Amino acid sequence: MAILLLTLVLEFAVGTLIYERASHLSLQEDDAKRLAEHLVISRKLLKEAPRDERHAMAVQLTTGRYEIHWTASLPAPPLAPDLDKMRRQILAWEPSLAKSNLRLRLASPGRHSEINGGLQLPDGSWLYFGMHHAVGKWEFTLGRMGLALIPVLALLFAGGLLIRRTLAPLRELAHATEHIGLQNRVEVQEAGTEDIRHLIRAFNVMQERIHRLIAERTETLAAVGHDLRTPLARLQLRLEELDETGPRVAMSQDVGEMTAMIDSLLAFLGGERDPEARVHTDLAVMLATIIDNFQDQDQDADYDGPDHLDVVIRAMSIRRAVSNLVENALHYGTRARLFLAREGEEVVIRVEDDGPGIPEQRLADALKPFTRLDPARQRNTRGLGLGLAIVDRAVKQEGGKLILANRAEGGLRAEIRLAFVAPA
């Protein structure tokens, strides 16, 4: 549209300039002809009238466009070289004025007449004249420009519609691009110009390849997860048959940690697909249940928030995200505090711990997958470093944001902000 508008504006400006130039030349010729006719008539009448009647005759010859005066004693008006072309045109139209010493000059600033001058009668007296325009040059130009602007606006509107129709396939392509890898393959119909059809064809091929790779990766992860869980489950059963000793407890913990690592890895590498639908959920009850589960394991965890808060969310993803935050808080600190509140059109979930926190310059790194922050965490680190990355992805899929900050009194604050969507 900008290119089209620029083209039309340039065409309009150049066309108007040429039109104004041609019109100006046409007006000069027309003015010269009419002035010549009026001067011939006025000269003839004044020449034949008695000298004492010439003043009255000049008044009668004055019109709204031409002003006539007669004088017997004033000197001849000066010549204007700029109007020499118009003078030659007048003499060409009326050769009888050639011996009248015709003179033209531009009007003085502030005068209404644009051109005035004089011619000499046979007895030596002078006929003075002034020529007025019925409308000002500015108003006349604006009117013609307004008329010329009508087809330009019509062309702009028609061109806009055609361009919008031509670019419609690109809008469909952009919509499909936003959802690539997140849902089933969307076939974009080839349409538009040759370049656009070629682009859509290449996009469809790329989309097919990407979805095939995602499907193969998902199937591979599912198979690997099943193959890894099976020996771990057998190992856990065999450990249950051993006596209650220190090595058995340690090996059981190792098996549990390996299982958790596999679960987190599969959750993170599951791709961008989001098969879970948003459902009506009592968020307050869900968060309170998470804290109850940790308390049943003799963990120091508390919940602070309303008893009920009904929202529409992806319940499983948010449950996993909050559980990861609480588990991190308990692992790196000695206690975890879970807060829930509604602030305007947002739902705020906050998890705080009393651990060592994270250096300010590494807060952004904490959200990267497979990132270890051992210098910031004084206790031994477990897992693959995917906990916060999984939380961040789940929150972004929900349309919210995860904010990490160090508390002034010590410890880390992890805050999830989600848009409040009330149940229908």
NUTORDO-575640 format. One record per residue (C-alpha): x, y, z; residue in one letter. Coordinates in Angstrom, 3 decimals. Layout:
NUTORDO-575640
         c1         c2         c3   residuo
          X          Y          Z         A
...
//
This chain:
NUTORDO-575640
         c1         c2         c3   residuo
      0.000      0.000      0.000         M
      2.866      2.379      0.732         A
      4.398      1.714     -2.690         I
      1.014      2.154     -4.361         L
      0.347      5.376     -2.456         L
      3.791      6.776     -3.293         L
      3.303      5.939     -6.969         T
     -0.091      7.617     -7.114         L
      1.116     10.685     -5.245         V
      4.045     11.110     -7.639         L
      1.788     10.593    -10.639         E
     -0.682     13.099     -9.226         F
      2.013     15.676     -8.473         A
      3.631     15.415    -11.904         V
      0.265     15.364    -13.683         G
     -0.955     18.369    -11.731         T
      2.252     20.259    -12.512         L
      1.920     19.572    -16.228         I
     -1.794     20.361    -16.164         Y
     -1.234     23.617    -14.310         E
      1.521     24.616    -16.724         R
     -0.621     23.881    -19.764         A
     -3.619     25.603    -18.190         S
     -1.520     28.643    -17.345         H
     -0.370     28.961    -20.950         L
     -3.939     28.473    -22.155         S
     -5.183     31.143    -19.759         L
     -2.558     33.584    -20.975         Q
     -3.641     33.149    -24.582         E
     -7.318     33.428    -23.666         D
     -6.704     36.532    -21.542         D
     -4.690     38.122    -24.347         A
     -7.501     37.567    -26.864         K
    -10.258     38.928    -24.604         R
     -8.156     41.904    -23.535         L
     -7.353     42.688    -27.185         A
    -11.044     42.681    -28.111         E
    -11.958     44.934    -25.188         H
     -9.134     47.359    -25.910         L
    -10.099     47.665    -29.593         V
    -13.676     48.524    -28.655         I
    -12.677     50.907    -25.872         S
    -10.087     52.674    -28.058         R
    -12.565     53.153    -30.895         K
    -15.311     54.532    -28.621         L
    -13.005     56.882    -26.697         L
    -11.323     58.110    -29.894         K
    -14.683     59.048    -31.412         E
    -16.121     60.593    -28.209         A
    -15.599     64.277    -27.389         P
    -12.810     64.897    -24.879         R
    -15.217     66.184    -22.218         D
    -17.247     62.922    -22.431         E
    -14.368     60.509    -22.353         R
    -14.262     60.178    -18.541         H
    -17.927     59.156    -18.445         A
    -17.416     56.843    -21.406         M
    -14.475     55.150    -19.610         A
    -16.690     54.502    -16.585         V
    -19.322     52.897    -18.823         Q
    -16.677     50.695    -20.432         L
    -15.496     49.437    -17.028         T
    -16.732     45.915    -16.196         T
    -16.152     43.445    -13.395         G
    -13.198     42.063    -15.314         R
    -11.787     45.169    -17.059         Y
    -11.244     48.631    -15.615         E
    -10.923     51.606    -18.042         I
     -9.617     55.134    -17.322         H
     -8.851     58.064    -19.637         W
     -6.335     60.814    -19.016         T
     -4.949     63.585    -21.128         A
     -1.892     64.599    -19.134         S
     -0.372     61.630    -17.223         L
      2.844     60.112    -18.578         P
      2.920     56.790    -20.376         A
      3.032     53.684    -18.130         P
      6.312     51.710    -18.054         P
      6.874     48.554    -20.072         L
      7.159     45.155    -18.359         A
      9.576     42.760    -20.126         P
      7.918     39.762    -18.412         D
      4.678     40.526    -20.287         L
      6.270     41.040    -23.674         D
      4.943     37.666    -24.874         K
      1.385     38.607    -23.894         M
      1.799     41.987    -25.627         R
      2.828     40.256    -28.850         R
     -0.223     37.957    -28.573         Q
     -2.553     40.957    -28.186         I
     -1.053     42.659    -31.198         L
     -1.275     39.429    -33.176         A
     -4.993     39.184    -32.424         W
     -5.647     42.892    -33.080         E
     -3.061     44.397    -35.457         P
     -4.899     47.721    -35.277         S
     -3.366     48.259    -31.837         L
      0.199     48.118    -33.214         A
      0.415     51.920    -33.602         K
     -1.148     52.684    -30.204         S
      2.066     52.317    -28.187         N
      0.539     49.457    -26.138         L
      2.193     48.954    -22.771         R
      1.628     46.209    -20.159         L
      2.907     45.880    -16.634         R
      2.294     43.742    -13.550         L
      0.075     45.159    -10.843         A
      1.666     46.535     -7.679         S
      1.529     44.333     -4.528         P
     -1.792     44.647     -2.769         G
     -3.692     45.714     -5.933         R
     -6.571     43.519     -7.182         H
     -5.710     43.803    -10.852         S
     -3.087     41.365    -11.963         E
     -2.174     43.093    -15.243         I
     -2.652     46.712    -16.194         N
     -1.228     49.133    -18.700         G
     -2.224     51.704    -21.279         G
     -2.396     52.615    -24.927         L
     -2.156     55.997    -26.649         Q
     -5.042     57.538    -28.601         L
     -4.388     59.421    -31.858         P
     -4.703     62.819    -30.100         D
     -1.934     61.928    -27.620         G
     -4.141     61.166    -24.619         S
     -3.913     57.828    -22.843         W
     -6.350     55.019    -22.153         L
     -5.422     53.184    -18.960         Y
     -6.793     49.716    -18.265         F
     -6.609     47.031    -15.611         G
     -7.565     43.358    -15.905         M
     -9.036     41.454    -12.972         H
     -9.518     37.700    -12.483         H
    -12.977     36.595    -11.388         A
    -11.511     34.064     -8.926         V
     -8.174     33.984     -7.214         G
     -5.440     31.821     -8.604         K
     -5.183     29.843     -5.357         W
     -8.883     28.948     -5.236         E
     -8.866     28.105     -8.920         F
     -5.874     25.791     -8.471         T
     -7.367     24.062     -5.431         L
    -10.594     23.394     -7.278         G
     -8.837     21.763    -10.181         R
     -6.596     19.799     -7.830         M
     -9.668     18.548     -5.971         G
    -11.219     17.338     -9.203         L
     -7.978     15.646    -10.214         A
     -7.749     13.984     -6.790         L
    -11.042     12.100     -7.230         I
     -9.728      9.549     -9.760         P
     -6.529      9.201     -7.732         V
     -8.512      8.224     -4.622         L
    -10.635      5.851     -6.687         A
     -7.501      4.213     -8.099         L
     -6.025      3.974     -4.612         L
     -9.136      2.247     -3.263         F
     -9.343     -0.160     -6.195         A
     -5.611     -0.876     -6.001         G
     -5.880     -1.533     -2.269         G
     -8.627     -4.091     -2.841         L
     -6.603     -5.814     -5.552         L
     -3.457     -5.889     -3.413         I
     -5.425     -7.246     -0.436         R
     -6.852     -9.976     -2.642         R
     -3.394    -10.766     -4.034         T
     -1.840    -10.999     -0.552         L
     -4.652    -13.138      0.920         A
     -2.625    -16.371      0.405         P
      0.238    -14.815      2.390         L
     -2.096    -14.149      5.340         R
     -3.214    -17.770      5.272         E
      0.429    -18.835      5.087         L
      1.326    -16.646      8.084         A
     -1.536    -18.182     10.074         H
     -0.336    -21.689      9.258         A
      3.253    -20.744     10.164         T
      2.199    -19.672     13.666         E
      0.768    -23.147     14.326         H
      3.412    -25.288     12.686         I
      4.489    -28.083     15.028         G
      1.718    -27.277     17.533         L
     -1.142    -29.172     15.929         Q
     -1.968    -31.403     12.998         N
     -0.547    -30.459      9.627         R
     -2.464    -27.653      7.899         V
     -2.428    -27.869      4.122         E
     -2.158    -24.381      2.616         V
     -3.753    -24.129     -0.812         Q
     -1.480    -22.790     -3.531         E
     -2.843    -19.475     -4.810         A
     -1.736    -16.000     -5.787         G
      1.150    -14.976     -8.007         T
      3.826    -17.391     -9.185         E
      6.247    -16.346     -6.445         D
      3.607    -16.761     -3.742         I
      2.576    -20.185     -5.070         R
      6.220    -21.263     -5.054         H
      6.577    -20.042     -1.460         L
      3.440    -21.921     -0.340         I
      4.628    -25.071     -2.101         R
      7.989    -24.874     -0.296         A
      6.219    -24.246      3.013         F
      4.001    -27.310      2.624         N
      7.053    -29.468      1.936         V
      8.875    -28.018      4.955         M
      5.784    -28.485      7.148         Q
      5.479    -32.124      6.122         E
      9.148    -32.718      6.949         R
      8.904    -30.995     10.348         I
      5.766    -32.892     11.375         H
      7.356    -36.148     10.272         R
     10.448    -35.429     12.385         L
      8.300    -34.505     15.398         I
      6.228    -37.658     15.028         A
      9.346    -39.807     14.737         E
     10.898    -38.142     17.784         R
      7.730    -38.614     19.833         T
      7.514    -42.285     18.917         E
     11.214    -42.754     19.683         T
     10.885    -41.063     23.078         L
      7.873    -43.186     23.952         A
      9.751    -46.355     23.037         A
     12.897    -45.288     24.916         V
     10.836    -44.298     27.954         G
      9.098    -47.665     28.008         H
     12.368    -49.570     27.546         D
     14.058    -47.620     30.365         L
     11.165    -47.843     32.804         R
     10.850    -51.593     32.448         T
     14.300    -52.520     33.878         P
     13.956    -49.806     36.530         L
     10.648    -51.298     37.622         A
     12.219    -54.784     37.786         R
     15.152    -53.382     39.762         L
     12.750    -51.701     42.202         Q
     10.882    -55.003     42.734         L
     14.107    -56.855     43.419         R
     15.162    -54.181     45.906         L
     11.922    -54.728     47.798         E
     12.983    -58.334     48.390         E
     16.197    -57.273     50.146         L
     16.483    -56.640     53.844         D
     15.965    -53.129     55.201         E
     19.577    -51.995     55.064         T
     21.450    -48.835     54.188         G
     22.502    -49.995     50.704         P
     18.931    -50.927     49.864         R
     17.611    -47.495     50.814         V
     20.369    -45.765     48.841         A
     19.774    -47.910     45.751         M
     16.014    -47.333     46.024         S
     16.611    -43.600     46.101         Q
     18.862    -43.869     43.059         D
     16.172    -45.795     41.187         V
     13.600    -43.161     42.112         G
     15.892    -40.367     40.959         E
     16.558    -42.124     37.655         M
     12.814    -42.522     37.137         T
     12.271    -38.822     37.852         A
     15.054    -37.896     35.427         M
     13.457    -39.990     32.681         I
     10.050    -38.426     33.346         D
     11.449    -34.890     33.190         S
     13.429    -35.630     30.040         L
     10.387    -37.078     28.281         L
      8.239    -34.148     29.423         A
     10.714    -31.608     28.064         F
     11.468    -33.390     24.783         L
      7.834    -34.111     24.060         G
      7.810    -31.363     21.435         G
      5.691    -28.246     21.110         E
      2.479    -30.189     20.638         R
     -0.093    -29.483     23.305         D
     -2.790    -32.168     23.308         P
     -4.104    -31.088     26.717         E
     -7.272    -28.992     26.578         A
     -8.175    -26.215     28.971         R
    -10.725    -27.340     31.555         V
    -12.662    -25.836     34.431         H
    -10.400    -26.217     37.475         T
    -10.524    -25.113     41.091         D
     -6.970    -23.813     41.197         L
     -7.003    -23.197     44.946         A
     -7.971    -26.805     45.721         V
     -5.357    -28.120     43.281         M
     -2.541    -26.093     44.877         L
     -3.653    -27.021     48.390         A
     -3.596    -30.705     47.363         T
     -0.014    -30.336     46.079         I
      1.067    -28.918     49.441         I
     -0.802    -31.714     51.299         D
      1.141    -34.311     49.319         N
      4.465    -32.755     50.333         F
      3.324    -32.442     53.939         Q
      2.460    -36.162     53.933         D
      6.163    -36.718     53.147         Q
      7.095    -34.717     56.275         D
      8.177    -31.707     54.185         Q
      7.914    -28.147     55.523         D
      5.469    -26.714     52.981         A
      2.563    -24.283     53.502         D
     -0.266    -22.921     51.348         Y
     -1.567    -19.368     51.659         D
     -4.518    -18.378     49.488         G
     -8.275    -18.605     48.986         P
    -10.180    -21.833     49.557         D
    -11.618    -21.769     46.047         H
    -10.662    -20.065     42.778         L
    -12.351    -21.379     39.626         D
    -10.435    -20.831     36.388         V
    -10.041    -22.427     32.965         V
     -6.490    -23.751     32.523         I
     -4.476    -26.753     31.391         R
     -4.673    -28.433     34.761         A
     -2.029    -31.138     34.305         M
      0.612    -28.738     32.936         S
      0.085    -26.190     35.703         I
      0.063    -28.942     38.366         R
      3.392    -30.243     37.064         R
      4.846    -26.716     36.926         A
      3.832    -25.810     40.502         V
      4.997    -29.188     41.807         S
      8.415    -28.620     40.226         N
      8.671    -25.184     41.863         L
      7.706    -26.499     45.294         V
     10.078    -29.451     44.929         E
     12.920    -27.098     43.961         N
     12.149    -24.879     46.934         A
     12.319    -27.848     49.313         L
     15.426    -29.260     47.684         H
     17.467    -26.054     47.767         Y
     15.969    -24.701     50.983         G
     14.396    -26.052     54.139         T
     10.851    -24.828     53.582         R
      8.468    -23.839     50.782         A
      5.653    -21.298     50.876         R
      2.996    -21.396     48.138         L
      0.805    -18.305     47.653         F
     -2.230    -17.858     45.410         L
     -4.080    -14.603     44.701         A
     -6.091    -12.907     42.003         R
     -4.835     -9.449     41.034         E
     -7.244     -7.759     38.641         G
     -7.371     -9.794     35.462         E
     -4.415    -11.974     36.465         E
     -3.913    -15.008     38.665         V
     -0.635    -14.970     40.607         V
      1.019    -18.153     41.903         I
      4.103    -17.532     44.037         R
      6.561    -20.048     45.514         V
      9.193    -18.841     47.997         E
     12.052    -20.683     49.708         D
     14.775    -19.857     52.215         D
     17.661    -21.240     50.187         G
     20.766    -19.476     48.866         P
     18.964    -17.945     45.877         G
     20.500    -17.385     42.456         I
     23.040    -14.702     41.473         P
     21.290    -11.832     39.692         E
     23.379    -12.245     36.553         Q
     22.314    -15.894     36.254         R
     18.557    -15.601     36.779         L
     17.935    -15.752     33.031         A
     20.257    -18.779     32.674         D
     18.204    -20.691     35.242         A
     15.374    -21.051     32.690         L
     17.627    -22.637     30.072         K
     17.424    -26.422     29.742         P
     20.259    -28.605     31.058         F
     21.668    -25.658     33.015         T
     23.454    -26.291     36.316         R
     23.682    -23.520     38.886         L
     25.914    -25.282     41.394         D
     27.712    -22.098     42.531         P
     24.334    -20.634     43.486         A
     23.062    -23.809     45.129         R
     25.186    -25.041     48.002         Q
     23.664    -28.497     48.241         R
     24.203    -31.309     45.765         N
     22.168    -30.906     42.583         T
     20.082    -33.739     41.243         R
     18.183    -34.223     38.005         G
     19.087    -32.973     34.546         L
     18.493    -29.268     35.076         G
     15.112    -29.338     33.326         L
     12.791    -28.409     36.196         G
     12.567    -24.655     35.584         L
     12.701    -25.121     31.809         A
      9.626    -27.372     32.005         I
      7.880    -24.807     34.220         V
      8.699    -21.984     31.815         D
      7.368    -23.923     28.822         R
      4.147    -24.879     30.601         A
      3.530    -21.269     31.670         V
      4.189    -19.928     28.151         K
      1.806    -22.480     26.639         Q
     -0.807    -21.135     29.048         E
     -0.092    -17.591     27.829         G
      1.525    -16.476     31.099         G
      5.003    -15.637     32.284         K
      7.436    -16.959     34.887         L
      9.406    -14.425     36.945         I
     12.391    -15.358     39.128         L
     13.713    -12.965     41.742         A
     15.827    -13.140     44.892         N
     14.105    -12.229     48.147         R
     15.538     -9.423     50.238         A
     15.431    -11.641     53.327         E
     17.127    -14.517     51.475         G
     15.894    -17.252     49.215         G
     14.285    -17.373     45.796         L
     10.837    -16.228     44.673         R
      9.310    -17.897     41.627         A
      6.150    -16.166     40.407         E
      3.713    -17.415     37.771         I
      1.310    -14.886     36.269         R
     -1.613    -16.184     34.234         L
     -4.535    -14.404     32.603         A
     -7.722    -14.981     34.575         F
    -10.198    -16.929     32.458         V
    -13.483    -17.496     34.271         A
    -15.529    -20.628     33.546         P
    -18.400    -20.123     31.144         A
//
